[in-house]
């Protein structure tokens, strides 16, 4: 297995598991909470066909990475991202952060100047500020965050089981994700340490990135579902699009938080077009024109 070494505040090593698939423009994917790099499987099955090198790592405390007792603040997590970029010696990188992962993207720019990165994508991201306050009324309440942490410590597996349904907006009347997908989600999440899961709730829930968003000085694509019941659209994507100078906002109609699965085809298309600068519809039109020309030639 592939590992990159990062470290704790005391200098002790932390091993971060990563996947590296394909050749071409490097794109580093940062997963959401409480999942791991396996969540990007539907993207990794498609994007390498377009000369895109797909790299994803397990956040410390999650998946196959080491699970230290602490170090789940965004400063440390941004240092882990830097360790991945430096360790693989990547340049002209596109960073893709989903949900909690959007925080690593923004903190990487404010702390490390966005070195090696030329574009960013924020998908269902918690940035700029998730917590409900007087000046952020659309956010998530402190009580909700506290209840999540209490439930994680009370019944880790039960919390994951229930949260998976909220992730995809599964209900008695709505089934956007099969039981198989929910089981897959559960098995990813159950690999995380309880301590990492709990600490990260407060990291992504309470960290205010509003003064850091302007540090993102490269083209940004922001994608969010308008039926996201985990990260409210109004407190996240819409605000982020106003705070990043060169940002494009795409709102996916009727899509939940887990749109990397429920809207995988549209997401893959939008990612490929943004990363490569090539519009797939144009490619399809060219192929149709070539076919028509061939037909005309044969008729003549």
ABEGO torsion letter per residue (X at the ends): XBBBBBBBAAGBBBBBBBBBBEBEBBBBBBBBOABBAAAAAAAAAAAAAAGBBBBBBBBBGBEABBBBABGABAAAAAAAAAAAAAAAGBBGBBBBBBEAAAAAAAAAAAAAGGBGBABBBBBGBAOABABBBAABAABBBAAAAAAAAAAAAABAAAAAAAAAAAAAGBBAABBABBAAAAAAAAAAAAABBAAAAAAAAAAAAABBAAAAAAABABBBBBBBBAABAABBAAABAAAAAAABABBBBBBBBGBBAAAAAAAAAAAAAAAAAAAAGBBAAAAAAAAAAAAAAAAAAAAX
